[in-house]
Structures are given as C-alpha cells and as structure tokens.
Amino acid sequence: MSPSPPRLAFVVSSPRSGSTLLERMLETHSQVLGGPEPHLMTPLAHLGVWANADRAPYDINGASEALRAFVNQLPCGEADYYRSIRAYADTLYGRWHATRPDGLVCLDKTPAYALVLPFLERVYPDAAYIALTRHPLATFASYANSFFDGDYAAAHEYNPILERYVPALAAFVRDSATNRLHIRYEDLVAEPEAWLRRICEHWGIPYEPAMVTYGAKAKSRPEGLGDPIGVAQHDRPVTASVDKWAVDLARKPEALRLMQGVIERLAPDDLATLGYPVETLWAPLEAARAQSPPEPPKGWNRYRLQRLAIVRLRAAVRGIPPMRAAVRGVRRACEAVLPPE
C-alpha cells in the first residue's frame, strides 16, 4: 500500500466561489501540490451505510441494506468501514503525492465535497480544511453567466446551488470540530498577502511572496470543460469582480426577483455565519442602481461559444422528446463503438 501524503488539505466551497483563484495562488508555493479536481471522495460518500446513489446499475436499496448488515458484523462496525475508505483514499492520494514527493501539502479543492462534509470529516478528521465563501449573489451570478450565458432561471432550474451549498457550508463553519480556516473571497482578494500568510501558518509551511503574483509562476494543468477563464486574465488577485453581480442584477429585473426569492428561502443565521448578513446583503445593489452603468457588449471566445452551445442543446434536448431519444441513442452507439481505455 502506498503511504498517505505527508499532509492533506481540502478547500471546501460552492461552485464559482473563487476556489480556482485560491488554488492558483496556493499551488505556486514550492511545497504545495495542486492540480485538477479529482472528485475522489464524492462518489464514496454515497455508498452503503452513508447514503444511496441516485442512479446505479444494480439494486441500490438491496446493496445498501446488505452493506449495512455486513458493516454491523465488523469488529468495530462503522469505524472499520471508514478506516477502509481512508485506506483506499490514502493509497490514491499517496500515489498522487509520489508524482512530486517534494510537495508537503496535497491540495484537493473539489467543490462537490462541500455537500458531503459529514462523510469527509469522518474519513479525514485530521486534514486541514479551508472553507472559502463568497457573497451568495456573486456566486450565483458567476454561475449563471459562466455556464448558462446569463440565464438565471435556467441555471437555477439545473442546479439551485445556493439552496444546496449555503446550509452545508454554514453548518461546517459553525459546528465542525476539524482544523478549519474560514475565508471570505472578498477579504482574500482585498488582502491576499495577509490571508495567504494565515493559510501557510494554518498548514505549517513558510510563506512565499510569489504566491500573490501567481500568474508569473503558473503551473501547467489540463483545463476541463468547467474551467473558468477569469483567473487566467490576471497575474494577481483583483477586486473588480466583487460587486459585479449587483450591476448584472440591476439590469435584469426577472433575475433579481428570482434571486430575492432564493435569499428569502435561506436561513438568515446561515448567511450571517458565512459572513453575509441579510441586513447588508443587498447594499451593493442599491449602489449599482444609483450608478446605472450601461451594459458592455459581450465578447466572443472559445469558452463562451462552448457554454452557449451547451445551454442551447440542453434546452432543446429537454424540450423535444425525439431529440432526447436521439441523443441517448448516439450515446449508446458511441459506448458500443469506442474501445475500452
């Protein structure tokens, strides 16, 4: 069995909360190993004794009951189950660390981990955690504009990320007994050096000034379908996007009404825990309304074209049953034709 990495760190956040920016800065450190989001722990959290998978090519209820019965017969019950999950993950994280053994910290920032935090804490109670939060309206505006070409309703129908992530992250920040550090995105971009120093202290590694100017020492990485382009436009953190959401919503009355309803459904205590109390949540919107800046023209690039195509095709497949059936047929044909990798 491969040894586990010397130190494992998780950044937990919602999608579009600035975790890519934070990782770009952190992985500039000579002792930090970063890279693509592995999504290693998420599927494991939905096996057996913890929860059921939504879809599986087997009887998930029967398998879950059988696994629970099996786990109950183990000498230490669930503790043995979680140790086995830890051993599996340690092997893979350890092999990852072996690709660059000089790295002291292995950094995993998969956003979906925020939705399985109780499981993750059971498996890795001794890991170092960073809870990165961002103004919820900025988070959703970025999500809608990055992946749905500005269509807030389509984005919310596809994934109501605020209703899912805000309660999960608030419970973690408020109640977790892990070694965790809570950082607001707005504070990070305003005072990057101060917060990077705190992270290095949190991890027990020396601070390196080059972390702030991450663009000058960016490490090559494979870019995925969901990778944003904003971080790559700058060499260091900028505050330009902090209140960009307010300008966007000031121009979109229907989107604003949708987001007002979303905020009303969130617990005020959760919002306050994450650093965004209801009393001041909408203040940037009032300032944006007073300024009434004109909407800039949207530029075209590969990323936007790719996203726009996905949005349009997704809507077509959802609304036209024959097209949905055709796409499923193409997928089955591709699976039959493609050789195993």
Salt bridges, closest charged atoms under 4 A:
GLU23 OE1 - ARG221 NH1 3.27
GLU27 OE2 - ARG221 NH2 2.53
GLU37 OE1 - HIS39 NE2 3.53
GLU37 OE2 - LYS109 NZ 2.54
GLU78 OE1 - ARG122 NH2 3.52
ASP80 OD1 - ARG83 NH1 2.70
ASP90 OD2 - ARG86 NE 3.17
ASP102 OD1 - ARG100 NE 2.94
ASP126 OD1 - ARG86 NH1 3.13
ASP149 OD1 - LYS298 NZ 3.72
ASP149 OD1 - ARG304 NE 3.01
GLU163 OE2 - HIS156 NE2 2.66
GLU163 OE2 - ARG265 NH2 3.28
ASP175 OD2 - ARG174 NE 3.89
ASP187 OD2 - ARG184 NE 3.08
GLU193 OE2 - ARG197 NH2 3.18
GLU208 OE2 - HIS29 ND1 3.70
GLU223 OE2 - ARG24 NH2 3.34
ASP248 OD1 - LYS252 NZ 3.17
ASP270 OD1 - ARG174 NH1 3.15
GLU286 OE2 - ARG289 NH1 3.45
